[in-house]
Amino acid sequence: MKFNYQRVNTVSEALEALSGNNETRKILAGGTDLLVMIQEHLISPGELLDISGIEELKEIGEDDGMIRLGALVTHGRIADSPLLREKALPLVESCGEVGSPQIRNLGTIGGNLVMASPSGDSIPALYVLGAEVILASNEGERSIPIEEFLIGVKKSAIRSDELLVAVIFPGMGADDRGFFRKLGQRKALAISKVSTAAIVSLRDGVIASARIALGAVATTVIRTPRTESFLVGQPLTPEVISEAARLCSEESRAITDIRSNAAYRDEMAGLLLSRGLAEIAEEN
């Protein structure tokens, strides 16, 4: 297979390269998904634009309570970050579940988002964190809520002339508790059959707010508004957790595919939620 290869070292160089209309161009970051797809002849790019050397996209920062992750921050760095363990625990736990150590040290948060797989481990965590995606082009930058960025199976709102440069979200507060749980075919190196991420805010033992997201059950990650509304104003008793799990299973709307069937996914979505909430209850 033959294709043109271009390496850039700054965002401005990347945007200049992207300004030409080339529908066969693919952007190479960590390459953990893209190179496999090329090797297996699932895609045939006419050009590879290698952005892996752009150092400004490898930064993790916090400013006035907002966390900013450069697009080239790897899953491994996220999983090992003390700042993110304090401010974005569901994301830390999800990135710790990605593939093997080698994959975590190569795969990037930006690449995970652009691939737009409903089973991408980091994506439900970013949903409950209220993340926004920052896209840059020669026309400037635009910010899109993650729910609007991911529009279908392996489909996102990024244009061919744009580069995903960062993900931003408010850090978790002192009252917030969160988790990520997944179920795969095996304990390691498994694509999710179903995953659940959640953040609840606890004040005086009562839930003040709740955000829940399910991965690998539908064509995109979904939220569970009925379950979230039910939890608000409730203490985390076993009865409340059991009812939340039941509602979550009802809202799952899972699909059947080669990895699992819909009924099993629905049940497991609720079970993963109940396990995570039970751990929060025990710790508080």
C-alpha positions in Angstrom: 0.0 0.0 0.0 1.4 3.4 -1.0 0.5 6.8 0.6 2.1 10.1 1.1 3.5 10.8 4.5 4.0 14.2 6.1 5.2 15.0 9.7 4.4 18.3 11.4 5.8 19.7 14.6 3.4 22.6 15.4 -0.3 23.2 15.3 0.1 26.0 12.7 2.0 23.6 10.4 -0.8 21.0 10.9 -3.5 23.5 10.1 -1.7 24.6 7.0 -1.4 21.0 5.8 -5.1 20.4 6.6 -6.3 23.5 4.7 -6.2 21.6 1.4 -9.3 19.6 0.6 -8.1 15.9 0.8 -10.8 13.4 1.8 -8.3 10.5 1.8 -6.0 12.1 4.4 -5.8 10.5 7.8 -4.2 12.1 10.9 -1.7 9.9 12.8 -1.3 10.5 16.5 -0.7 7.4 18.6 -1.6 5.1 15.8 -3.0 2.3 18.0 -6.3 2.1 16.0 -5.3 3.7 12.7 -2.3 1.6 11.9 -4.2 -1.6 12.6 -7.0 -0.5 10.3 -4.5 0.2 7.5 -2.7 -3.1 8.1 -5.9 -5.0 7.9 -6.9 -3.1 4.8 -10.0 -1.6 6.4 -9.0 1.8 5.2 -6.6 3.0 2.4 -5.5 6.6 3.1 -3.9 8.6 0.3 -1.9 10.6 2.9 -0.9 10.3 6.5 -0.4 13.5 8.5 1.8 12.7 11.5 1.1 15.1 14.4 2.7 13.0 17.1 5.6 15.5 17.4 3.5 18.5 18.4 4.6 19.1 22.0 2.0 21.8 22.7 -0.7 19.2 22.4 0.8 17.0 25.2 0.0 19.2 28.1 -2.3 18.6 31.1 -3.3 21.8 32.8 -5.8 23.5 35.2 -6.9 27.1 35.1 -9.6 28.5 37.4 -11.1 25.1 38.0 -11.1 24.1 34.3 -9.0 21.1 33.2 -7.5 21.1 29.8 -6.0 18.0 28.2 -4.1 18.4 25.0 -5.2 16.1 22.2 -1.9 14.1 22.4 -2.1 13.3 26.1 -1.9 9.6 26.3 -4.2 7.3 28.3 -1.2 6.3 30.4 -0.4 9.8 31.5 -4.1 10.4 32.3 -4.2 7.2 34.4 -1.0 8.2 36.3 -1.9 11.9 36.9 -2.4 13.0 40.5 -4.3 16.1 39.4 -6.8 14.0 37.3 -7.2 11.4 40.0 -8.4 14.2 42.3 -10.4 16.2 39.7 -11.5 13.6 37.1 -11.5 10.2 38.7 -13.9 8.5 36.2 -11.6 9.5 33.4 -8.5 8.2 35.3 -10.3 4.8 35.9 -11.4 4.6 32.3 -8.0 5.3 30.8 -6.5 2.7 33.2 -8.8 0.1 31.5 -7.6 0.9 28.0 -5.8 -2.1 26.3 -2.3 -3.0 27.5 0.4 -0.7 29.1 1.9 -0.4 25.6 -1.4 0.8 24.1 -2.0 3.2 27.0 1.4 4.7 26.5 0.7 5.3 22.8 -3.0 5.9 22.4 -4.2 9.5 22.9 -7.3 11.1 24.2 -7.8 13.0 21.0 -7.5 9.8 18.9 -10.0 8.1 21.1 -12.5 10.9 20.4 -12.0 11.2 16.7 -12.4 7.4 16.3 -15.8 7.9 17.8 -16.4 4.3 18.8 -19.4 3.8 21.2 -17.2 1.4 23.1 -14.3 3.9 23.6 -13.5 3.6 27.3 -12.7 7.3 27.9 -15.9 8.7 26.3 -18.6 7.9 29.0 -16.2 9.5 31.6 -15.9 12.6 29.5 -19.7 12.8 29.1 -20.3 12.8 32.9 -17.5 15.4 33.3 -19.3 17.7 30.9 -16.4 17.9 28.5 -16.1 20.1 25.4 -14.0 19.4 22.4 -11.8 22.2 21.0 -11.3 22.1 17.2 -8.9 24.4 15.4 -8.7 25.4 11.7 -7.2 28.3 9.8 -10.5 30.1 10.5 -9.9 29.9 14.3 -11.1 27.6 17.1 -14.6 26.4 18.0 -15.8 24.5 21.0 -18.4 21.7 20.8 -20.0 19.8 23.7 -19.0 16.2 23.5 -22.6 15.1 23.0 -22.7 17.1 19.8 -19.2 16.1 18.7 -20.0 12.4 18.6 -22.9 11.9 16.1 -22.8 8.1 15.3 -20.7 5.0 15.1 -17.2 6.2 14.1 -18.7 9.5 13.1 -17.9 12.9 14.6 -18.5 16.6 13.8 -14.9 17.3 12.9 -14.4 18.8 9.5 -11.6 17.8 7.1 -9.8 21.1 7.6 -9.9 20.9 11.4 -7.6 19.5 14.1 -8.8 18.4 17.5 -6.4 20.3 19.8 -7.9 19.8 23.3 -10.6 18.6 25.6 -11.8 20.8 28.5 -14.1 20.2 31.4 -14.7 21.5 35.0 -12.8 19.6 37.6 -14.7 17.6 40.2 -15.5 19.5 43.4 -15.1 18.5 47.0 -18.6 17.1 47.2 -18.3 15.0 44.0 -17.8 11.3 43.8 -17.3 9.4 40.6 -16.4 6.1 39.0 -16.1 4.1 35.8 -16.9 0.4 35.4 -16.8 -1.8 32.3 -17.5 -5.3 31.4 -15.5 -7.1 28.7 -15.0 -10.6 27.3 -12.0 -10.9 29.6 -10.2 -8.9 32.3 -7.6 -7.3 30.1 -7.2 -6.2 26.4 -11.0 -6.4 26.0 -13.4 -4.1 24.1 -16.3 -3.1 26.3 -19.5 -5.0 26.1 -21.0 -2.3 28.3 -19.5 0.5 30.4 -21.0 2.9 33.0 -19.6 6.2 34.2 -21.1 8.4 36.9 -20.5 11.4 39.0 -22.8 12.2 42.0 -22.6 15.2 44.3 -23.2 14.3 48.0 -24.2 16.9 50.5 -25.1 15.9 54.1 -25.5 12.3 52.9 -28.0 13.2 50.1 -27.4 13.3 46.4 -27.6 16.9 45.1 -26.9 16.1 41.5 -26.1 13.0 39.4 -24.7 12.4 35.9 -24.6 8.9 34.4 -23.4 7.8 31.0 -23.5 4.4 29.3 -21.0 3.2 26.7 -21.2 0.3 24.2 -25.0 0.0 24.5 -26.1 2.2 21.5 -24.6 3.9 18.4 -23.2 6.6 20.7 -22.7 7.0 24.4 -26.0 7.8 26.1 -27.1 9.6 29.3 -29.8 8.3 31.6 -32.0 11.3 32.6 -34.7 9.3 34.4 -32.2 7.6 36.6 -30.3 10.8 37.3 -33.6 12.6 38.3 -34.6 9.8 40.6 -31.3 9.9 42.5 -31.4 13.6 43.2 -32.6 14.2 46.7 -32.1 10.6 47.8 -29.6 9.1 50.3 -27.5 6.2 48.9 -29.4 3.4 50.7 -29.4 -0.1 49.3 -33.1 0.4 48.3 -32.3 3.6 46.3 -29.3 2.0 44.6 -31.4 -1.0 43.6 -34.1 1.2 42.1 -31.5 3.3 40.3 -30.0 0.2 38.8 -33.5 -0.9 37.6 -34.2 2.4 36.0 -30.7 2.5 34.4 -31.3 -0.9 32.8 -34.6 0.3 31.4 -32.9 3.4 29.9 -30.0 1.5 28.4 -31.7 0.8 25.0 -28.9 -1.6 24.2 -28.2 -3.1 20.8 -27.3 -6.6 19.9 -24.1 -7.2 18.0 -21.2 -9.7 17.7 -20.0 -9.0 21.2 -23.2 -9.2 23.2 -27.0 -9.2 23.1 -29.3 -6.3 24.1 -30.9 -7.9 27.2 -27.6 -8.8 28.8 -26.2 -5.3 28.1 -29.2 -3.6 29.7 -29.0 -5.7 32.8 -25.2 -5.2 33.1 -25.5 -1.4 32.7 -27.7 -1.3 35.8 -25.4 -3.8 37.7 -22.3 -1.7 37.0 -24.1 1.4 38.2 -25.2 -0.3 41.4 -21.7 -1.6 42.1 -20.2 1.9 41.7 -22.9 3.6 43.8 -22.5 0.9 46.5 -18.8 1.6 46.7 -19.5 5.4 47.1 -22.0 4.6 49.8 -19.5 2.5 51.7 -16.8 5.2 51.5 -19.1 7.9 52.8 
